[in-house]
Amino acid sequence: MIDLNKSKGMSFKNYSIRRFFSNILATALGLGLFIGLFFWIFSWFVPSDEVKIADNSVLRLNLNRPILERTVDNPFNDLPISDQSSGIGLVELKAAIRKAKNDSKIKGIYLEVSMIQAGFATIEDIRNALIDFKTSKKFVYAYSEFMTEGAYYLASVADKIYLNPAGGLEFNGLASTLTFFRGAMEKLEIKPEIFRVGEFKSAVEPFLLDKMSDANRKQYEELLNSVYGFYLANVAKSRQIELSELTRISKEYLAQTPKDALKYRLVTHLAYYDEVEAEMKKNLKLKEKDDIEFVSFKTYDKAPDTEKLGNYDNRIAVIVGEGEIFSGKSSDNTIGSETIAAEIRKARQDKKVKAIVLRINSPGGSALASDVMWREVMLAKKVKPVIASMSDVAASGGYYMAMACDAIVAQPNTITGSIGVFGVLFNTKDFFKNKLGITYDQVETGEYSNLANPNFEMNEQERKMVQTAINQIYDDFTGKAAQGRKMPLDSLKKIAGGRVWSGISAKKLGLVDALGNLEDAVKLAAQKAKLKEGDYRLRYYPTQKTFYEKLMDTFQTQAKTEERLIQEKLGELYPYYRIMQQVKKTYYVQARLPYDIEIK
């Protein structure tokens, strides 16, 4: 006997299954058509790689954007909807300037720079590239409506420096502002538990004090004076102004207006853009009605390079690490120990790689992650030369990465040192209880099972245990630093303690071996590997992602979009939000630079 109800149920179920699979098929087909249509439209917008440069062209460099170690390639950069605030890679920028120097079609460089987003070591690198460009007897013109101290440092090498008559120039010395959270912590009833080693390990001071300690103030004064002394000496040389006079102009802030800047010879002309353009036309021997053939960096970067490549079988691997240090994989703005350690390992095992240059731009971070990379450097240097090249900052964990290398090269204004460690734990018990009415209780299997729980008060024995761990890590750090620098431990500890130095001071103290840029580090690596100039080629690692990997990353922008929305909502308060976010990252043991040093 047939159960009709059951039969109907079976029929309905089969229908539902068929409908489910037909929906999936329809969705898949629709998605396939969408992707196909997307790539068809995309191909119309993206220009071909072939770039032709017109005769009598001018390379236009707009440097009012972040300057990164390397350009982060994005498949949508050439689309009209792309974000034009993306950064410029220092490697690619210097290559473009070098290429333009030898390109007969490029007659000069037009520099637009008002508020360059880079540290002074990076600016130094670009500045030196422009000085080298000028040896070709081609012109460099700089124009801006307003220039910060860093922007002016770069513009000061130009043949002609134009400042808008209604604009302004910042030339009154450097400053660095620090933010303290002690008052906020007290109001929120959050108690920080601080563990540190060294008189100058001041990264924890924002949670303990409401102003700088004497030791911290001392190191900052010496750092800024060293960086600015170098700055003034170079500007004095470029502008042919006596150093004593230039120092007086800065200290007394004599160049408060554009007319003052012209009077004291900081700039060569006061002019509007049309007047600058007219002057360039004269230089290029163009008629008034003619247009200047400007070539942007983005376009010129794709132009063919006539520079000869070296021997394919003799490679120098340049491994780039930029950002804070964490365990795991690297991102565009962080150093992941897993990624960098793997790259060093691959370079060590690759017989075609004759030497390694470790390019570092980092304030430090995880002590453990730093040690993981240090180990790979130690293994690599047994097989082939390993040279460290320091960018804007290579301190704490950043210095940890470098200290095992055969030699360390830093810029005179690189921020380095900060050999020290610290740990921060936050007791939030009173905050939750008194502000939110939330309390906690616990069950433990051992006396210290609840160690480092932020919802409970630490006892003295627990504090001693954490401090002992911090001390051990510091002893390990300083011991390895002394070993790497071939320095007595007592001597190393006298300049450690978390203190930061400029590259100039670091060289005098023996923390670095030479002053110079990435190219100088590469030459040293080649020399140690017994490679002749022109007999090797550079390879940068980690390698850039493939087009499809970038495409997938572009679709996964939720976190970035959320971050932009937060920034728009908070406005001027956004930096404080970022700092509080850092609190989460500074939990436990860190080998990190004191604060985020921003020199203005």
N, C-alpha and C positions, 0 to 999 in steps of 0.2 A: 504494500500500500504506500503511495507517495504522499509525503507531507508537503502540501502546497505552500504552506508558510515557509518551510525550510527551503523549498525550491525557489521561491521568490527572493528569499534572503541571499541565496547563492548567486542568483542572477544580478541582484543589486550590487553585491560585492564585486563580481566580475566587471560590471559596468564602472564601478568606482576605481578599480585598478587600471582599467583601460583609460579612463579619463585622467588619472594621475600621471600615467606615462605619456599621454598625449600632451599634457600641460608642460611636462619636463622637456619633451622634444620641441615644443613650440618656443619655450623659453630659450633653449639652447640655440635654436635657429635664429631667434631674434637677437640674442647676444652676439652670435657669429656675424650677422649682418651689420650690427652696430659697430663691432670692432673693425670689420672690413671698411665700412663707410668712414670711420674715424681715421684709419690709416690713409685712406684715399684723400681726405681733406687735409690731413697732416702733411702729406707729400707735396701739396700745393703751396703750403705756407713755408716749409723749411727750404731754404736756399741750398743749392748744390755746394759741395766742398770746394769747387774751383773758384778761386777769387783772383781777379785781375786788378792790379793797382795802376791807376793812371799816372802819367808823367806829371811832375811838378806837384806832387801830393804832400799833405801835411798830416802827420800822425796826431790825432786828437786824443789826449788821455784825460778822461774825467775820472778823478780818483776820489770823489766824494762818496765812496762805498767801502765796505769792509775789505781789508786786504788780508787774505788767507794765505796759508803756505802753498796750497795748490787750488786751482779752480775746481769747484765741484760741478762736474758736468751734469747738465739737465737737458733731456731731449726736447723740452719745451722752451728753452731759452730764446729761440728765434721766433717763437710765435708772438703775435701782437698782444696776447693775453698774459704773457709771462711776467713774472715779478722782476722788475729791472733793478731791484735793490740787492740782488744776489752779489756775492763777493767776487773779487778778482784774485786770482792766484799769483803770488809773488814770483814763483818759478816762471809762469807764462808771461807775466808782465816784463820781467827782466829779459826774457828771450825776445820779446817783441821789440824792446828798445835796442837790444844788440843787433837784431835783424835789420832794424831801420837804419842803424849806423852805416851798414854796408850796402843798403839798398839805394841805388842811384835815383830811383823814382821818388823817394822820400827826401824832401828838402829841409824839413825841420819838425819840431815837436811843439804842439800847442798844449799847454798844461792848464787844466782847470782843477783847482784844489782849494777848498774852503775849510772843510772839517774832515780831514783824512782820518779814517777809523783804523788806526794801526798803532803799534808801539813804536818807540823811537829806534829800536834796532831794525825793524822792518823799513821804517822811513829812511834810515841810514843806507840800507841796501839799495833802495830805489834811487836815492840821491846820488850814490856812487855810480850807478848805472847811467844816470843822466850826465854826470861829469865825464864819464868815458865816452858817451855819445857825442859830446861837444868837441872831442878831439878830431872828429870828422869835419869840423869847420861848418857844420850845419847849425841852424839857430834853434834855441829853446826860448819860447815866450811863455810867460805865466800871467794869467789874468784871474782876478777874483773880486767879488763885491765885499767879501770879508774873509780874513784868514785867522785861524787859530795859530797857536805857537807851533804846533806840529806841522800844519800846512805851510806856514811861512818857512820853516826849516827846509822843507823840500823845495819850495819856490825860490829860495835864496840863491840857488845855483843857476837860475835862468839868466840869459843874456839881457832880457828886458822883463822887468816885473811891473805889471800894470795893476793898479788898485783903483776901484771905483771911487770917484770924488766924494760920493755920499756914503761910502762904505766904512770899513774899519779894519784895524790890524791889532791882534793881540801880541804884545811884546812886553810883558811885565814879569817874566819869571815863571817857574813851575810850581805847582801845588798839588798835594794829594790829600783828599778828605776821607776820613775814616768814620764809620758809623758804629755807635755803641748801643747795646740793647739791655744794659743792666736795669734801667728804670722800667722798661717794658716788662722784663722778666719779673721784677718785683710786683708790679701791678697785676700781672697775670698769675702770680704765685707759682711760677715755674722756677725750680731751683736747679741751676746747672752744676753738675759734678765734673770738675775739671782735673785732668791729669796731663802733665807736660814735663819736659826736660829742657833745661836751658834758659838762661836769663832773657834771651831775645825771642823765645818762641811765643810771639804775641798774637798768634791766630785766635787764641781763646780770650783775649782781653775784652772783646765786645760784650762778653757775657759776665765779666767780673768787675769792670771799671766803667766810669762814665767819661773818661778822657784817657789820653795816651800815657803810658808809663814813661818814666825818664829814659829807660833803656830803649824803648820803642821809638821815642821822639829822637833820640840820638842817632839811631840807625837810619831813620827816614831822612833826617837832615843831611847826613853824610851821603846817602844814596842820591838824593835830589841835587845836592851840590856837585857831586861827581858827574851826573848825567848832564846837568845844565852847564857846567864848566866846559865840557866837551862840545856841547851845542854852540855856545858862544864863540869858542875858538874856531869852529868850522864856518860859522856865519861871518865872523870877522875876516876870515881868509877869502870867502867867496865875494863879499861885498867890499873888500879892501878898506875896512874900517879898523882903526886901532882897537885892540881887545879891551883896553882900559876904558876907552870911550864907549864902546858897545855895552860894556858892563854897566857903565853909568846910565846909559839910555834906558836900559832894562830896569835897574834898581829904582831909579827915580820916575819910571814910567813917563818918559818924555814924549813918546810917540803915541799920544792919545787920539789924534785925529789923522786923517789921510794927509793933510798938509804937513803935519809933524813928521809923518813917516817919510815923506818926500824930502823934507828939510834935513833929516838926519840920515838920508841916503839908504834907508831900509828898502825903499822901492825906487824904481827909475822913472816911472810916469804915473800921473793920475789921469785916468781916461775911462770913457764908456766903451762898451763892447764894439760899437760901430767904428770907433777910432782905432781900437786894437786891430780890427779886421782890415781897416784901410792901411795900417802900417804893414801888416803881413802881405797885403797885395803888392805894396811897393817892393818889399823884399823878394817876392816871387815874380816881380816884373809883370804883374797882371794889370789889366785896365780896370777902371772903376766899376764898370758894368759886369765884369767877369766874376764868376763864383770861384771860391777857393775849393780845391779838391781835398776835402777833409776825409780822413780814413779813421774810423773808430777802432779802439783796441779789439773789440769783438770780431770785427771784420778782418783786421790785419793779422790777428792771431791765426786765422785760417789760410793766410797767404803762404805760398811755398817758401821754404827756407833753403838758401844756397849753402848753408854751413855744412861742411863735410862731416859725416858720421865716422866714428872710429871703428876699430876692429870688433866685429860682432862677438868673437870668442873671448874678448877681454872686456868684462863688464865691471862697472862699479855700481853696486846697489845702494841707492839712496832710500832709506826707510824713514818715512815721515810720520811723526807722532805729534798731534796737535790737540790741546784741550786737557781737561782734567783726567786723572788716571783712575780707572776702575778695573775690576776683574771682569772677564768676559770679552766680548767682541767690540771693536772700535766702531764709532759712528763718524759722521762728518765733522763733529766738534768734540769728540772725546777719544781718549787713548784707552783701548781695551788690551789688557795684558795678553789675553789669548791670541788676539790678532797679531800684535807686534812680535810676541815671542815666536809665533809660527813663521813670520816673515824673516826674522833673524836666523831661525833654524834652516829655512829653505835656502837662504843666501849662503849660509855656512856649508851646506851640502852640495850646492851647485858649483861644479868645477869651472864653469865659465865666469863665475863671479870671483874676481881677484881681490876685491876689497869692499868693505861696507862703510857707509857713512850714515850715522844715525842722526837725523835732523829732528831737533826737539824744540817744541814751543809749548811749555806746560808749567803751571804753578804747582804741580804735584797732585796728590790724592791718596789713594789707598797704599799703605806701606807694604802690604802683602803683594799687591799687583806689581808694585815697583820692583820688589825683590824677585818676582818671577821673571821679569824682563832682564834684570841684572844677571841672573844665572845664564841666560842665553847669550848675553854679551861675553861673559867669562868663557863659555864654551867656544864661541866664534873666534875670539882673539887668539886662541891656541892654533887656529888653522890659517887665518888670514888677518890683515890689518883691519881694525875697527876704529873709526874716528867719529867723535861727537861734534856736531855743529849746532850751536845754540842760537835761537832766534830771539824774540822779544824777552822771553822768560824761560828759564830752565832751572827751577828751584825746587827744593825739598825732593819730592818724588821725581821731578824732572831732572834734578842733579843726580839722584840715585841711578837713573837710567844711564847717565853719562860717565859716572865716576870710574867704571871698570874699563872704559875705552883706552886704546893705546895713547890717544891724545885728545884734548878738548879744545875746540876753537869757538870763541865767543865774540860778539860785537862789543865795542867799548861801552855801549849803553844797554847791553843785555843785563837783565836782573837775574842773579843767580845766587847759589849758596843755600841758605836756609836749611842747613843740615840739622834737622831736629824732628821730633815727633810729638804728637799730642792726641789726647782722647777726650771726647765730650759725651757725657751721659746726662739726660735731663730727667729730673724728678718731677713728674706731673701730678703727683698724688693730691696736693692741695688745690691745684687748678681744677681738677675734675670734681673734687668734693665740694669746694666752696663756691665755684663759679657755675657748675653744671649739676651739682647734687648727685654725682656718680661716685660710688665707692667700689672697692675691689677686695676680694678675699682669695685665699689660695690654699692648696694642699701641696706639700713637698715630700720628696723621697729622700732628700739629703739636705745637709745644712746649707749648702750653697746652690741648690737647684734653681733658686730664683734670682741668681746673680744678674745684675744689669737690667732688671725689670723696671721700666720707668714709672710704674705705678706704686712703687714701694721705696722707702728710705733705705739707703745703703748704710751698713754699719762700718765701723773703723776697720775691721778685719777685711771686709770686702774691698774697701778703698785701698788698703795696703796691697791686696792681691792685684788689683788693676794697675796701680802705680808700679808695682814690681814688673808686670808685663811690659808697661811703657818703657821702663828703664832698660829692660833686656833688648827691646827693639832698637832703642837709641844706641846702646852699646854695639849692637850688630851693625847699625847704620854707620856709626863713626869708625868702627873697626874696618869695615869694608872700604870706606872712603879713604882712610889712611893707607890701606893696602894699595888701592888703585892709584892714589897720588904719590905713592912711595914717600910718605911723610910719617915721622914719629907720631904716635897716637896722641901724646900730650900736646904736640904742636897743632895737630888737626883740631883737637877739642877747644883750643883757644880761639879758633875762628869759626867754630860751629855754634852750638847752642841755639840754632834757629835763626841766626843773623843773616840778613840779606846784603848782597854787595853788588856793585856795578861790575861790568866786565873788566874795566880798567883796574879796579881794586882787586878783583878776583885773580887777575893775572899776577899782580904784585905779591899776593898771598900764596900763590901756587895752586889755586883751585882750578885754573885753566892754564893751558900751555901757550896759546897764541891768540891774537886779536885778528878777526877777519870774518868773512861771510861764508856762505855755503860753498862757493867756488874755491875759496882758499882751503876749505876742509877737503874738498874733492882732490885738489892738487896734492895735498899732503898725503891723502890715501893712495893716490897713484904713485907718488914718490916711494912710499913705504912698500908698495906692491911691485916696485921696480918697473913701472909702466911709463913709457915715453909719452909726451904730450901728443895728442892726436891718434894714439894707438889704442884707445879704449872708448867706450861709449857708456853713457849713463842710463840706468833704468830705475824708475821711481816705483816704490811700493808703499802701501798696498796698491795693487792695480785698480784702475777705475772700473766701476761696474759696467756690464754690458748694456746695450740700449734697452733690452727687454727688462732687465733688472731695474734700471732707472725708471722705466715706464710703470712698473708695478709700484715702485716707491712713490711715484708721483700720485698714483691713485690712493695711496695710504697716507693721506695728509690730515687725518682727523686731529691728531695730537698737535700738529703745527697750527692748524686753524684755531683750535682751542686756545693755544698760547697767544696767538695774535688777538683774539677776542678779549682775553684777560688784559693784555697790554693796552688795548684801546679803552677798556673800561676803567682801568686804574690810572692811566696817564702817568703823571709824575711820581705816583706811588708805586709804579711797577717795579723799579729797582729794589724796593724794600720787600716786595713779594718774592722776588728772585732770591734775595738774601735769606729770607725765612725758608725758602725751599732748600737752600744749601744746608740748613740745619739738619735736615734729614740725611743728607749725604755725608756730613761730618761726624756722624755717629760712630763711635768706637775709634780705632787707632788710625791716625792720618799722618802722612808725611807730605804736608801741604804748605804752600807759601802763606805767610801771614796776610789775611784779607785778600781781596782782589785789588791789587795795587793798580790804581788808575792815575797816571800823572798827566796833569793838564797845564 
